[in-house]
């Protein structure tokens, strides 16, 4: 059995990267065109968390191997063997599905924002002892379809920021 790596969906990464880039452009425009201090502060306060969120999603990875699994986030990795998983549960909130892994090291949450989420759940359920897996995990995870609901607001923000950039560069449009 080889190891499988699961990463965040590329569609989400693309739009988060675009949002971070556009916020950076707006910040640069505010700095170069001598925007007022409040404008620079607001763009900075939006840019830094957006960049951090993009980097966190970019580096997030779940690795499933024969010996156990590892969850990697920005700057940290938690690895544990299959025997350390004490409970596998599932939580559904609207169209988001969260796989809840309780281990001796703590609670780990994996969302359906991962590419191949259903396959990931199947691999975990197949390796954890059946009495440790809640009954509703398989049906809920199998029906987990992440639509555009999580990506759409980020695209709306990107369009809004593009309009702002155009208005900054071409003030006669406003």
Backbone bond lengths (Angstrom), bond angles and torsions (degrees), N, CA, C in turn:
res aa  C-N    CA-C-N  psi(-1)  N-CA   C-N-CA  omega(-1)  CA-C   N-CA-C  phi
1 X - - - 1.449 - - 1.528 108.60 -
2 X 1.295 115.99 120.16 1.457 119.97 177.06 1.526 109.71 -86.33
3 X 1.289 115.92 167.78 1.453 119.36 179.86 1.524 110.33 -86.79
4 X 1.307 115.87 149.85 1.460 122.27 177.58 1.514 109.50 -119.83
5 X 1.315 115.82 134.43 1.459 121.41 176.75 1.523 109.34 -106.30
6 X 1.307 115.70 135.89 1.462 121.98 177.72 1.519 107.98 -120.32
7 X 1.321 116.36 131.31 1.458 121.93 -178.53 1.532 109.74 -123.49
8 X 1.308 115.82 169.51 1.463 121.63 177.44 1.532 108.40 -66.71
9 X 1.318 116.27 145.69 1.469 122.02 -178.21 1.523 110.83 -56.61
10 X 1.313 115.02 137.77 1.458 121.24 -177.64 1.528 112.51 -63.35
11 X 1.321 117.94 -34.08 1.463 120.75 179.35 1.533 110.78 -60.08
12 X 1.310 116.85 -38.85 1.461 120.94 178.04 1.525 110.90 -71.57
13 X 1.330 116.96 -41.03 1.467 120.27 178.84 1.523 111.50 -62.46
14 X 1.329 116.66 -40.64 1.464 120.46 -178.54 1.522 110.91 -62.15
15 X 1.323 116.55 -48.44 1.462 118.73 -177.19 1.531 111.70 -70.71
16 X 1.315 118.68 -34.27 1.468 119.77 175.50 1.530 111.14 -66.34
17 X 1.323 116.84 -41.03 1.461 120.57 176.53 1.519 111.59 -63.03
18 X 1.331 115.80 -41.38 1.463 120.27 178.28 1.527 110.82 -63.78
19 X 1.324 117.14 -43.44 1.466 120.28 177.87 1.527 111.53 -61.00
20 X 1.327 117.00 -43.50 1.473 120.18 178.86 1.531 110.40 -63.50
21 X 1.323 116.70 -42.12 1.471 120.67 179.27 1.529 111.23 -63.59
22 X 1.331 116.84 -44.77 1.465 119.86 -179.32 1.530 111.71 -66.16
23 X 1.319 116.80 -37.71 1.465 119.04 175.45 1.523 111.33 -64.80
24 X 1.324 116.55 -37.81 1.461 120.38 176.38 1.532 109.91 -63.71
25 X 1.321 116.98 -41.99 1.469 120.84 177.37 1.525 111.03 -61.55
26 X 1.329 116.76 -43.42 1.466 119.70 177.88 1.529 111.29 -63.06
27 X 1.318 116.56 -38.69 1.464 120.39 177.42 1.526 110.62 -64.37
28 X 1.327 116.57 -44.33 1.472 120.15 177.87 1.527 111.59 -61.72
29 X 1.322 115.86 -42.78 1.469 119.30 178.92 1.525 109.81 -61.68
30 X 1.336 116.66 -42.37 1.470 119.69 179.15 1.522 110.82 -63.72
31 X 1.335 117.39 -35.50 1.464 120.30 179.11 1.524 111.59 -74.42
32 X 1.330 116.97 -43.04 1.465 121.00 -175.92 1.524 112.82 -75.90
33 X 1.317 116.98 -36.06 1.463 120.03 -178.96 1.520 112.02 -94.53
34 X 1.322 114.85 18.40 1.457 121.99 177.36 1.527 112.01 53.09
35 X 1.330 114.48 55.32 1.463 119.27 173.31 1.514 108.81 -67.63
36 X 1.324 116.04 160.37 1.455 117.07 -178.56 1.531 110.80 -71.24
37 X 1.316 115.34 167.56 1.467 121.24 -173.23 1.524 111.97 -63.08
38 X 1.319 117.06 -36.92 1.460 120.49 -179.72 1.536 110.25 -65.96
39 X 1.295 117.68 -39.84 1.467 122.04 178.53 1.533 110.26 -62.55
40 X 1.320 116.55 -46.00 1.464 120.01 178.61 1.528 111.23 -62.86
41 X 1.328 116.24 -40.90 1.458 120.96 179.20 1.530 111.20 -63.73
42 X 1.316 117.18 -44.83 1.468 120.92 -179.25 1.522 110.36 -63.67
43 X 1.317 117.84 -46.24 1.471 119.83 179.79 1.524 111.31 -64.42
44 X 1.321 117.24 -36.69 1.463 120.41 176.83 1.525 110.70 -65.70
45 X 1.332 116.52 -43.45 1.462 120.73 -179.24 1.526 112.86 -66.91
46 X 1.325 117.51 -25.57 1.465 120.27 175.27 1.523 111.52 -87.56
47 X 1.323 117.12 -36.14 1.461 120.65 -176.65 1.524 112.80 -67.23
48 X 1.322 117.99 -47.65 1.466 120.74 -175.15 1.529 113.36 -60.55
49 X 1.345 120.24 -48.70 1.471 118.58 177.44 1.535 113.28 -65.72
50 X 1.337 116.39 -34.15 1.466 119.44 178.83 1.520 110.15 -66.64
51 X 1.307 117.23 -41.94 1.464 120.74 176.84 1.528 110.49 -63.24
52 X 1.321 116.57 -43.96 1.462 120.89 178.76 1.530 111.04 -62.51
53 X 1.313 117.53 -41.67 1.464 121.37 178.00 1.529 110.86 -63.71
54 X 1.324 117.36 -42.70 1.461 120.74 177.61 1.523 110.88 -61.51
55 X 1.327 117.28 -46.87 1.465 120.34 -179.71 1.523 111.51 -64.16
56 X 1.330 116.78 -39.94 1.467 121.13 177.66 1.528 110.55 -60.55
57 X 1.313 117.11 -45.65 1.473 120.68 179.03 1.525 111.53 -68.61
58 X 1.319 116.58 -37.13 1.462 120.55 -178.60 1.538 111.57 -64.05
59 X 1.315 116.88 -39.85 1.464 120.79 -177.25 1.526 113.67 -90.85
60 X 1.330 117.90 -7.70 1.464 120.76 -178.80 1.525 109.86 -70.37
61 X 1.334 115.01 132.60 1.461 121.27 -175.66 1.518 109.31 -154.79
62 X 1.327 115.63 138.92 1.458 121.36 172.83 1.518 106.76 -115.14
63 X 1.328 116.38 124.48 1.460 121.98 179.78 1.520 108.64 -112.19
64 X 1.325 114.90 125.43 1.461 121.29 178.88 1.525 107.14 -111.57
65 X 1.322 116.41 123.27 1.468 121.97 -179.50 1.523 109.03 -131.77
66 X 1.295 115.38 176.03 1.464 120.38 -178.69 1.527 111.60 -63.06
67 X 1.307 117.08 -40.62 1.465 121.44 -175.71 1.525 113.07 -78.37
68 X 1.318 117.69 -27.77 1.452 120.42 -176.64 1.505 110.98 172.01
69 X 1.303 115.57 -157.13 1.458 119.06 178.91 1.520 110.85 -136.70
70 X 1.316 114.60 159.97 1.456 121.18 178.81 1.518 108.49 -133.96
71 X 1.327 115.84 139.46 1.452 122.04 176.87 1.520 106.58 -116.56
72 X 1.322 115.70 116.09 1.463 120.64 -177.76 1.523 109.47 -107.77
73 X 1.316 114.89 132.69 1.456 122.50 175.00 1.521 106.76 -125.18
74 X 1.295 116.47 -179.59 1.457 121.16 -178.68 1.527 110.26 -59.92
75 X 1.316 117.18 108.02 1.453 122.17 174.99 1.515 116.51 82.53
76 X 1.323 119.01 3.26 1.459 119.24 179.84 1.526 110.29 -151.32
77 X 1.320 115.06 152.38 1.460 121.94 179.43 1.522 108.69 -137.23
78 X 1.310 115.99 134.64 1.463 122.18 174.82 1.523 107.02 -117.68
79 X 1.320 116.69 120.28 1.463 121.76 179.01 1.515 108.99 -120.80
80 X 1.323 115.84 144.00 1.454 120.12 178.48 1.517 109.75 -155.42
81 X 1.333 116.79 146.76 1.466 120.35 176.96 1.527 110.41 -74.60
82 X 1.317 116.25 163.98 1.463 121.58 -177.08 1.523 112.21 -60.49
83 X 1.300 117.55 -33.02 1.461 121.14 -178.51 1.524 113.82 -66.20
84 X 1.330 118.29 -19.93 1.459 121.59 -179.67 1.527 112.67 -81.55
85 X 1.328 118.12 -10.69 1.463 120.43 178.56 1.521 107.97 -79.52
86 X 1.328 116.06 117.98 1.465 120.25 -177.10 1.528 112.61 -95.99
87 X 1.338 118.11 -24.55 1.455 120.67 -179.53 1.527 109.54 -157.02
88 X 1.336 115.52 138.61 1.468 121.86 174.26 1.523 106.44 -119.12
89 X 1.311 116.27 118.83 1.457 121.52 -179.98 1.513 110.70 -126.20
90 X 1.313 115.12 176.22 1.452 120.27 -177.41 1.522 108.91 -142.27
91 X 1.320 116.76 140.56 1.451 122.54 178.87 1.520 107.64 -132.12
92 X 1.323 116.34 130.63 1.462 120.88 178.48 1.521 108.93 -116.38
93 X 1.324 115.42 126.33 1.452 122.19 176.19 1.521 106.62 -127.45
94 X 1.320 114.90 107.53 1.463 122.93 -172.74 1.522 108.73 55.60
95 X 1.325 117.50 -116.70 1.469 119.29 -178.67 1.530 112.35 -100.98
96 X 1.327 116.58 5.37 1.466 120.08 177.61 1.522 108.69 -94.64
97 X 1.311 115.57 136.42 1.456 121.57 177.23 1.523 107.10 -120.35
98 X 1.319 115.47 132.83 1.453 121.77 179.70 1.518 108.96 -119.54
99 X 1.318 116.43 127.94 1.452 122.06 173.81 1.522 106.63 -92.10
100 X 1.324 116.45 124.02 1.455 121.78 -176.49 1.524 108.74 -105.59
101 X 1.318 116.78 116.78 1.456 121.92 178.89 1.520 108.98 -109.45
102 X 1.312 115.71 115.22 1.457 120.32 175.55 1.521 107.24 -97.94
103 X 1.324 116.06 125.53 1.461 121.31 -179.41 1.525 108.48 -128.05
104 X 1.305 115.00 175.60 1.467 118.92 176.06 1.528 110.95 -69.34
105 X 1.350 117.21 -15.07 1.459 121.88 179.01 1.526 112.46 -96.26
106 X 1.332 117.83 -4.68 1.460 120.27 179.44 1.513 112.65 135.06
107 X 1.323 114.84 -166.29 1.460 122.47 -179.12 1.522 109.48 -103.09
108 X 1.325 116.10 133.98 1.453 121.70 177.90 1.521 108.18 -124.44
109 X 1.327 116.12 136.68 1.459 121.64 -177.22 1.524 108.31 -118.92
110 X 1.325 114.92 129.01 1.466 121.51 178.80 1.519 106.80 -122.32
111 X 1.331 117.20 124.77 1.466 120.61 -176.86 1.521 111.28 -98.57
112 X 1.331 114.55 168.47 1.457 119.11 178.52 1.528 112.16 -79.43
113 X 1.325 117.88 15.27 1.456 121.44 172.18 1.534 110.81 -77.05
114 X 1.335 116.40 -7.19 1.461 120.58 178.27 1.524 110.39 -81.13
115 X 1.305 114.85 140.02 1.464 121.79 175.19 1.524 108.33 -63.91
116 X 1.324 117.78 130.36 1.463 121.41 179.15 1.515 113.15 71.32
117 X 1.327 116.69 37.17 1.466 121.54 -176.06 1.527 112.08 -57.55
118 X 1.320 117.55 -43.33 1.471 120.25 -178.74 1.523 111.17 -61.06
119 X 1.327 116.51 -41.60 1.468 120.62 178.80 1.525 110.46 -66.50
120 X 1.316 116.47 -39.10 1.462 121.37 177.36 1.529 110.54 -59.66
121 X 1.320 116.69 -45.63 1.459 121.10 179.44 1.525 110.27 -63.16
122 X 1.328 116.38 -43.32 1.464 120.27 178.77 1.521 111.30 -59.32
123 X 1.332 116.98 -42.62 1.468 120.54 179.45 1.525 111.47 -64.10
124 X 1.317 116.74 -42.18 1.464 120.05 -179.51 1.523 110.23 -66.89
125 X 1.323 116.82 -46.46 1.469 121.07 -178.59 1.526 110.96 -62.90
126 X 1.323 117.39 -35.71 1.464 120.68 -179.57 1.532 112.10 -68.01
127 X 1.324 117.96 -25.20 1.462 120.79 -175.41 1.532 113.99 -99.75
128 X 1.313 116.87 -17.62 1.463 120.41 179.89 1.530 108.14 -91.95
129 X 1.314 115.36 143.69 1.461 120.16 179.54 1.529 110.25 -55.93
130 X 1.339 118.47 135.77 1.476 121.98 -174.06 1.526 114.79 -56.20
131 X 1.324 118.92 -34.07 1.464 120.15 -178.65 1.528 112.06 -71.70
132 X 1.303 117.82 -12.01 1.468 121.67 179.44 1.527 112.27 -94.82
133 X 1.329 116.69 -4.12 1.463 121.45 -178.58 1.525 108.80 -104.88
134 X 1.324 116.97 124.70 1.458 120.90 178.14 1.527 110.06 -67.63
135 X 1.333 116.31 151.49 1.459 122.05 -174.12 1.522 113.38 -63.45
136 X 1.318 117.74 -34.23 1.464 120.04 -174.99 1.527 114.24 -83.28
137 X 1.315 118.16 1.59 1.468 120.32 -177.35 1.527 111.43 -66.63
138 X 1.305 118.26 -51.46 1.469 121.07 -176.51 1.524 112.91 -61.24
139 X 1.345 119.11 -51.57 1.473 117.82 -178.19 1.527 113.36 -63.81
140 X 1.320 117.33 -41.51 1.459 119.41 -178.80 1.515 111.51 -68.60
141 X 1.305 117.12 -41.03 1.462 120.45 -179.08 1.520 110.87 -69.24
142 X 1.334 117.30 -35.30 1.461 120.36 179.85 1.519 111.07 -68.16
143 X 1.322 116.72 -31.31 1.466 119.88 -178.70 1.529 112.20 -91.01
144 X 1.300 117.96 7.52 1.472 121.64 -177.68 1.517 110.10 -75.63
145 X 1.292 114.88 106.93 1.453 120.75 177.54 1.523 107.37 -120.73
146 X 1.295 116.00 109.23 1.465 119.75 178.85 1.514 107.61 -85.27
147 X 1.307 116.55 106.30 1.452 121.45 179.70 1.507 110.83 -84.63
148 X 1.324 114.04 -150.10 1.460 118.95 -178.49 1.524 111.68 -86.84
149 X 1.324 116.99 0.54 1.463 120.16 -175.98 1.523 112.60 -58.79
150 X 1.327 118.06 -34.25 1.464 119.68 -179.77 1.528 112.20 -86.68
151 X 1.304 116.99 -21.12 1.462 120.97 -176.04 1.528 111.73 -96.76
152 X 1.308 117.13 -30.34 1.466 121.67 -175.74 1.527 113.58 -55.89
153 X 1.340 120.23 -48.70 1.476 119.06 179.53 1.532 113.23 -59.77
154 X 1.322 116.80 -33.60 1.466 119.30 179.09 1.530 110.40 -68.68
155 X 1.337 117.25 -35.35 1.466 120.16 176.25 1.524 110.90 -69.56
156 X 1.305 117.45 -37.33 1.467 120.88 176.82 1.527 109.27 -62.08
157 X 1.325 116.71 -43.45 1.467 120.56 177.81 1.520 110.93 -62.00
158 X 1.341 117.23 -39.78 1.468 120.69 179.66 1.530 110.62 -63.56
159 X 1.318 117.51 -43.48 1.473 120.81 178.64 1.523 109.68 -63.81
160 X 1.316 116.63 -43.42 1.463 120.99 178.84 1.530 110.69 -59.71
161 X 1.326 117.40 -42.86 1.471 120.66 -179.73 1.522 111.35 -69.15
162 X 1.341 117.66 -35.06 1.475 119.83 176.55 1.522 110.24 -63.79
163 X 1.324 117.43 -40.17 1.465 121.14 177.12 1.524 109.47 -63.75
164 X 1.314 117.42 -40.83 1.469 120.31 178.30 1.525 111.29 -62.85
165 X 1.328 116.77 -41.22 1.469 120.27 178.48 1.522 110.27 -62.91
166 X 1.333 116.73 -44.69 1.463 120.09 178.07 1.529 111.15 -60.98
167 X 1.309 116.75 -40.23 1.472 120.15 179.48 1.532 111.20 -67.86
168 X 1.328 117.70 -31.43 1.465 120.78 177.93 1.522 111.16 -71.47
169 X 1.340 116.50 -43.32 1.453 120.49 -177.20 1.529 112.34 -78.15
170 X 1.311 116.08 -32.07 1.462 120.46 -178.97 1.520 108.32 -124.22
171 X 1.333 116.96 81.29 1.471 120.85 -173.69 1.527 113.33 -63.33
172 X 1.332 118.36 -20.19 1.456 119.98 -179.71 1.533 111.83 -71.83
173 X 1.345 118.07 -13.90 1.461 120.96 177.01 1.518 109.74 -69.11
174 X 1.326 115.53 -38.58 1.467 120.00 -178.66 1.494 107.62 -72.67
